[in-house]
């Protein structure tokens, strides 16, 4: 029969190896956290509203987060969602120049293939056109931004309904 101290030593070594594995993997989980800082809306035409959303994004992972896809949705009071159409970076410059009511442009748009460094915080903008009247967007429950990492992990950043701004 094996001596008890050999079994205890073996279990201790196994526990140590598991602890080291968990420690190494601690920050390997890709996660993008964030919060909406400001939302600006403009009813450009009767059936289209431009929404500019400024957000602070935090890459909590220990590796670079590469953006694979971005989706911005407006959720109405009944829970229905309408997906917006992204406004390109060059077109966003033109929108701000053409519509001074939107105010100043503070941040660049977050784009597909953008790289967010490990353990970093960045401010980015989402410029989106919704096929909705301005009143429908103003009566929203919240805006939801879904960012998918290149490998498929999705992170959502939602507007706080209590802090809605237009």
C-alpha positions in Angstrom: 0.0 0.0 0.0 1.2 3.5 -0.9 2.3 5.7 1.9 -0.2 8.5 2.7 2.4 11.3 2.3 3.0 10.3 -1.3 -0.7 10.6 -2.0 -0.9 14.0 -0.2 2.2 15.2 -2.1 0.7 14.1 -5.4 -2.5 16.0 -4.7 -0.5 19.1 -3.6 1.4 19.0 -6.9 -1.8 18.6 -8.9 -3.4 21.5 -7.0 -0.3 23.6 -7.7 -0.4 22.8 -11.4 -4.2 23.6 -11.6 -3.6 26.9 -9.8 -0.8 27.9 -12.2 -3.0 27.1 -15.2 -5.9 29.2 -13.8 -3.5 32.1 -13.1 -2.1 32.1 -16.6 -5.6 32.0 -18.1 -7.0 34.6 -15.7 -7.1 37.5 -18.2 -7.3 35.5 -21.4 -11.1 35.8 -21.7 -11.9 38.3 -24.4 -14.3 40.8 -23.1 -15.2 44.3 -24.2 -16.9 46.4 -21.6 -18.1 49.9 -22.1 -20.6 52.6 -21.4 -22.5 55.1 -23.5 -21.2 58.6 -22.8 -23.5 60.7 -25.0 -26.2 60.2 -27.7 -27.0 62.8 -30.3 -29.9 62.5 -32.8 -30.9 64.4 -35.9 -34.0 63.8 -37.9 -32.4 64.3 -41.4 -35.5 63.5 -43.4 -39.0 62.3 -42.5 -38.2 58.6 -42.5 -34.6 58.7 -41.5 -32.8 59.7 -38.3 -29.1 59.9 -37.7 -27.8 58.8 -34.3 -24.3 59.6 -33.1 -23.3 57.6 -30.0 -20.1 58.3 -28.1 -18.9 55.4 -26.0 -16.0 54.6 -23.7 -14.7 51.0 -24.4 -12.5 49.0 -22.1 -10.6 45.9 -23.3 -10.2 43.9 -20.1 -8.4 41.0 -21.8 -4.7 40.4 -21.8 -4.6 40.4 -25.6 -5.5 42.6 -28.5 -9.3 42.8 -29.3 -9.8 42.9 -33.1 -13.3 44.1 -34.1 -15.0 41.7 -36.5 -18.5 43.2 -36.8 -20.6 46.0 -35.3 -24.3 46.3 -34.9 -26.3 49.2 -33.4 -30.0 48.7 -32.6 -32.7 50.9 -31.2 -35.1 49.2 -28.8 -38.6 50.7 -28.6 -40.8 50.7 -25.6 -42.5 47.4 -26.6 -39.1 45.6 -26.9 -39.0 45.6 -30.7 -35.5 46.3 -32.2 -34.6 48.1 -35.4 -31.0 47.7 -36.7 -29.3 50.8 -38.0 -27.1 51.3 -41.1 -23.6 52.4 -40.2 -22.3 55.7 -41.6 -18.8 55.5 -42.9 -15.9 57.5 -41.4 -15.7 59.9 -44.4 -19.4 60.3 -44.5 -19.5 61.0 -40.8 -17.2 64.0 -41.3 -19.6 65.3 -44.0 -22.6 64.8 -41.7 -21.0 66.8 -39.0 -20.0 69.5 -41.5 -23.5 69.6 -43.0 -25.5 69.5 -39.7 -23.9 71.8 -37.1 -26.9 71.0 -34.8 -25.1 67.7 -34.0 -22.3 69.6 -32.4 -18.6 68.9 -32.4 -17.1 65.5 -33.4 -15.1 64.1 -30.5 -14.0 60.6 -31.5 -13.3 58.5 -34.6 -15.8 55.8 -35.5 -15.2 52.2 -34.3 -14.6 50.2 -37.5 -14.3 46.6 -38.5 -10.7 45.4 -38.1 -9.9 48.1 -35.5 -7.5 46.8 -32.9 -8.0 47.7 -29.2 -4.8 47.0 -27.3 -4.8 44.7 -24.2 -5.9 46.3 -21.0 -6.8 49.6 -22.6 -9.6 52.1 -22.6 -10.5 54.1 -25.7 -13.3 56.5 -26.7 -15.0 55.8 -30.0 -18.1 56.9 -31.9 -20.9 55.0 -33.6 -22.6 56.9 -36.4 -25.8 55.2 -37.6 -28.8 56.0 -39.7 -32.1 54.5 -38.6 -35.1 54.1 -41.0 -37.3 55.7 -38.4 -38.9 59.1 -37.7 -37.1 61.3 -35.1 -40.0 60.9 -32.7 -39.7 57.1 -32.7 -36.0 57.3 -32.0 -36.6 59.9 -29.2 -39.2 57.6 -27.6 -36.8 54.7 -27.5 -36.2 52.5 -24.5 -32.5 52.3 -25.2 -29.8 51.9 -27.9 -27.8 48.7 -27.9 -24.3 48.3 -29.5 -23.1 44.8 -30.2 -19.5 44.4 -31.1 -18.3 41.0 -32.3 -14.6 40.1 -31.9 -12.9 38.5 -34.9 -13.1 35.1 -33.3 -16.9 35.4 -32.7 -17.2 36.6 -29.1 -20.0 39.2 -28.8 -20.1 42.1 -26.3 -23.0 44.4 -25.8 -23.0 48.0 -24.6 -26.4 49.4 -23.9 -27.5 52.9 -23.3 -28.7 53.5 -19.7 -32.4 54.4 -20.2 -32.3 56.8 -17.2 -29.6 58.9 -18.8 -31.1 59.2 -22.2 -29.9 62.4 -24.0 -30.8 63.8 -27.4 
